[in-house]
Amino acid sequence: MRRTRTLFFLMCTGVCSSIANASILYDITMNTTPLIGHSAGPFSVEFQLNDGSGTGDSNNTAILNDFLFNGGGPAGSPTLNGGANGNLTSGVTLTDHSFFNQFIQSFTPGNALSFRLSLSTNIDSGGTPDQFSFAILDKTGTELPTLAPGFFDVFVQIDIDSANPVVRTFGADTSRVPAGGGSAINIAAPVATPVVPEPSTILLVPASWVALLVWKRFRGVSREVCVGSVNGATGLRLRYAEQERNRLRGGHS
């Protein structure tokens, strides 16, 4: 019995460890004061989650919510491409079920823009990782110039190449002016702060069971407790089996 309990405990520990490493959670905040009244506006936020395998394997999802604009707010209706859904009011979801998955929606800038990002971290085979990015577009639909390397001007970039990928942030490139006109925009790199989930929520994993079996014997009564979680709803099943010592001694079931 002791060995069974130990093996079961180790199995549950392994499951919980895998769950904890399955995604990352960050609060992202950036100063948007320089955008207020700038002639390159109106501005839009742009999120992308693109599939490294190129097959649209739908193995990663980004969830963005808790948007705050600090004096500004969302505007208009979103433009959705590929596996993008939602809006800046209710929240945004991106899944890489196409090679290109993009969310765009206009906003009125306030003093700051902040949001929470939950991103799964399943690694694509083939060597090219899935990539999440965040940019701001001007009135021409062009990304504001940033110091990000490569061909794209983004403020946040995450290459999903490990269970805990690096969150890279970049400031605006003041040596270039926006395509929408006006002067160069000076915005510091966003601040990405990791969030530690509450212990009570780590086990609430959609479409999975995390079970704990406890056997207690007292005066011939056996009790089994099984606690599970499915899609965030916790179930509790109790089973009592009364065993009479006289019948056990007599070999009856």
N, C-alpha and C positions, 0 to 999 in steps of 0.2 A: 504493500500500500504506500509506504514512504517513497519507494522508488518511482511508483506511478505518479505521485504528486510532484516529485522533483522534475520528472521528464515533462509533465504538463506545464509546470511553471516555466521551465526553460523554453518550451514551445511558445507560450504566450509572450514571454519576454522578447523572443525573436520577432514575433509578429508586431508587437508594439514598437520595437526599434525600427523595423522596416517602415511602419506607418509614419513615425516621427521624421524619417529621412526622405519621405516621398515628395515633399514640397518645401518651398521657402516662403516666408511671409515678411513683407517689408512695408513700412510707412515711408512714403516719398513726399518731400516738400520742396518747393522751389519759389523763389521770389519772382513775382510777375508785375511788380510795380512799373518797371520800364516799358511795359506794353500798354499801360493806360494812356489813351489818347494818341498813340503812335499812328502815323499815317500809313503804315504797312498793314494795319488791321482792316477789317475784322480778322480775328485769329481763330484757329481751330486746334484742338488736341488731336493727335494721331497716335494710335497704338497699333503695333503689328506683332503677330506671332507667326513666323514662317517656318515651314517644314524643311529640315535639313536633308531628309531622305528624298524629297521631291515627289513622294508617292501619296501624300495626304493621309498618313497613317493614324492621325487623331490620337496620338499617344501623349500629348501635352495640352494643358489648359491653363490660361491666365484668367483670373477673376479680379476685377478692379471695382472697388466700391468706396464708400465714405468720402466722396468728393466734397471738398470745401474750397471756396473761391475767395473768401475773406473780402467781401465787398463786391464781388462780381457774381457770375452765375452762368449756367448753361444757356445756350440759345439755339433755336432751330431744331431740326430733326437730324439724326445721325445718318451717315453714309456707311453702309455695311458691305464688306466684301469677304467672300469665303466663309469661314467659320466664325464670323463676328455676330454678336447679338447684344441687345440692351441699349442703354443710353446713360448720359451723365447724371441723371436724376435717380434712376433705380439701380444702376450698376451695369457693368460691362463684362461680357464673357467672350474670350477668344479661344477657339480650339483649332489645332492645325490639321483640319480635315481637307485642306487644299494646300498647295505650295504657298500661295499668297493669301493671308488672312489679315484684314485691315478694318479698323474702326476710326471714323472721323466725325467730330461734331464741333460746331462753333461754340465759343464761350465769350463772355464779357469779362475781361481781366479785372481782378481786384489786386490787393497787395500781395497775395500769395495763392498758390495752387497746391493742394495736397490730396493724396489718395492712398488707399491701402492696396497692395498687390499681393495676391496669392498665386504662386506659379509652381506647377508640378515640374519634376526634374527627371523625367524618364529619358535616358540617353538613346539617341538614334544610332543604329549600326551604320557603318559605311564611312565614319570619320567626319562627316559634316553635321554639326549640331543644329538643333532647332534654335531659333533666335527670337527673343522678345525685345522690342524697342519702343521708346516713347519720344515723340517729336512734337513741335508746334509749327503749324503751317500759317503762312500769311495769306492775304486776300487773293493771291494768285494760285494758292494751293502748293506753294513751294515751302520746303522746310526752312525755318530760320537758321542762319549760319551758326554752326557750333564747332568746337575743337575736337570732335570725334574723328578718329582716323578712318580712312577708307572713303567710300563714295557717298555716304549718307550722313546728313546732319541730324544727329539725334542727341537728346539730353540724357537718356538712359539706354543702356544696352546690356543684355544678359545672354550669353551663349550657354546653352544648356549642355555642358560638356562633362558634368559631374553631378553627384547628388546635392552638392552645395556650391553652385557656380558663383563666380564673382559678379557682383553688381557694379557695373562701370557707369560713372556719371561724368558729364562733360559740361563745361560752361559755354556761353555764347562766344563766337569768334568776332571780336570787335574790329578786326581788320577787313571785314566784308560787310556790305550793307545788304538789307533784305531785298529780295526780288520785287517785293511789293512797294518799294520806295522808302524814302525817309532816311534818317541817320542810322548808324550802326547801333545795335542793341546790346547793352551790357547786362547780362544775366549770369550770376554765379552758378556753378554746377549744383544740381539738386542734392539734397541731403537724403540718403537712404538709410533708414534706421531699422535694424532687424527687430521683429516682434516675436516674443516667446508666447506660444499658445497657453491658455489656461490649462492646468492639468486635467480638469474635468472634461475638456473638449478634445483632448488628444485622442481619446478612445472612440469618439463619435465619428466613425468613418463610414461614408456612404457605401452601401452594398457590401458590407463586410461584417463578420461576427468576431467579437473578441469575448471569449468565454472563460469563466473561472468556475471550476467545480470544487466544491467543498463537501467532504464527507464527514458527518458527525454521527457517532454512535453513543447512545446513552440509554441504558436500561432496555436494550434489545430493539431500539427504534433507529432506523436508518433514514438519513435526510440528505437529499441532494439539492444543491442550489446551482442554478445556471443563470448567469446574467449575460445578456447579449445586447448588441446595438446594431440596428439596421436602419440605414438612411437617417441617422440622427435620432431615431425613436428607440428608447430603451425598453426592453422587455424583461420581465422577471418571471421565471417559472420555478415553482416549488413542488417537489414530489415527496410525499411521505409514504414509506412502505413499512408497515408494522410487522415485525417478525417475532413470533412467539417462541420462546426458548424451548418449551416442551415439544412443539411440533418440529423444530430444527433437530432436536435430539432424537426425535423419532424418525428423522429422514424424510419428512413430508415437505413439499414445496408450497 
